[in-house]
Amino acid sequence: MYPHERSLVKKMANKAFALIGVNSDSDREKLKPVRKKENITWRSFWNGKKGTRGPISQAWGVQGWPTLYVLDAEGRIRYKSSGAPSVEIIDGWIETLLKELESKGSN
């Protein structure tokens, strides 16, 4: 999913959008070269030594990887996916929320 995530970060640079990742690899040091190689510029949290059973996945009820949560401007979960949905679906979710936010700003 890294290529699409990179494109989203670039495309949404001047919009009300933030991408936050959670990595479930158990070895934090091995993540550093991957972050550099994949050009991960967005905030990415480490889920701890327990990997997929770490504190973040436990708190959010994550059952499988990848799991995506798309939150609106109020911090409410509006979309959730276990597994990787298509690029078109993800983009549609984001566009819907951005349009809602823009329409609230014009009222």
Buried (B, 14 or more C-beta within 10 A) or exposed (E): EEEEBBEBBEEBEEEEBEBEBBBBBBEEEEBEEEBEEEEBEEEBEBBBEEBBEBEBBEEEEBEEBBBBEBBBEEEEEBBBBEEBBEEEEBBEBBEBBBEEBEEEEEE
